[in-house]
Amino acid sequence: MSARENILARIRANQKKSGLTGPTELAKAADFIKAHPQGPRPNADWPDLIARFKEQAIAMASTVDEVSSLAAVPHALARYLQQLNLPLRGVCWPVLSSLDWAGAGITMESRVTISDDQLGVTGSYCAIAETGTLLLTTNPSSPNKTSLLPDTHVAIVNTSRIVVGMEDAWNLLRVELKELPRACSFISGPSRTADIEQTLVIGAHGPYRVHIILVDEPHDDLIDTGWWKHKKPLA
């Protein structure tokens, strides 16, 4: 038994519950959520969710580019890096390793991210139009270090997976994943803090830069091979 399984087993034992979460318990949890409607939300009748997301992401100090297909991502990334005079080298999620990075002049590796890596390229579970926020989930195919350790985080977002608000993102998780992943990261622009004398510091706890590449072409094949789906149920 792993340390995680041991901790969860002890919690369930103290709750007078045995074994893993069963269908009946999950159904009760779903009924509980349905019985508690969402609180007041701002008017979100935006005619164009993509435009709203781009506007809010830029307001949060992210930069945004848009391409028609996933195959165009490497060249779009190369242009971005060259404009900022950044090295054409980075690490990416395993599911993105098959893109033609070399053809765009980028040296891209699919491996565990380390502190010396300056560029991390990830996908995204979905994006939130209301706040310009990215939602990333964690599993073996989408390690969170890739978005947290490098100075520059580049996220690829399928425009068909832009939702209105955070409530819709959570609902999407519940419907598609059934059980929540180990970690969910909501990313709204570069890392920042103003804890010390209200002086804004960028990159305090994560990337200095967040660049978002919107892809208009659906790429569900990547989703099915592990972009976000778990290979086995959570314990």
C-alpha positions, 0 to 999 in steps of 0.5 A: 500500500502506498503512503497515499493509499494508507492515508486515505484508508485511515481517513475512511476508517475514522469515518466508519467507511470501508473500501474504496468509494463506491457507486452509491456514495458517488451518487449521493455526492452528485445529488448533494451538489445538484441540491445546492445551486450555484450562487449569483454570477455576473452577467456572462452573456458574451457573444464570443467566448474566444474574444472574451478569453483573449481580452481577459488573459491579456489583462492578466499579463498573459500573451496570446497567439492563435493558430488554425491547427496543432501542426502550426504550434511549433512555428508560432512558438518559434516566432514568440521566442525569437521576438523575446530573444529567448533560447529555442529550447524547452521541455514539453508534455509527452503528448506534444513530443510528436509535433515537428519542433525540429522543423521550427528550429526548436530543441524540445525534450519530453522528460521530467522538468528540472530547475534549469529548464527555461521553457515549459510547453503544456496543453490545458484541460480547459480555459475560462472566458470570464477571467482569462484563466487556464485550468491544468490537471495533473496526471502522468501525461501532464506533470505540473512541474512543466508549468511551474518550474520554467521561467516561461510557460507556454500553454496550448488551448483548444478553443472548443474547450473555452467555458464561461466561468469557473463553475462550468470548468468544475462541472466539466471535470465532474462529467468527464473525469467522474473523480477529481485528479490529484491536483487542479491548477488555475493559472491566471497570467504569470506568477506574482506577489505584492506581499512586501510593501505592496510592491508587485514582483513578477515570477515570485512563485512560478513563471515570469511569462505565460504565453497562450497559443489558441488552436482552432482545430479540434484535437480530441485525439490528443485528449484521448491519448492522455492530454487530461484523461486518467489511465486508471481510476483514482483510489 
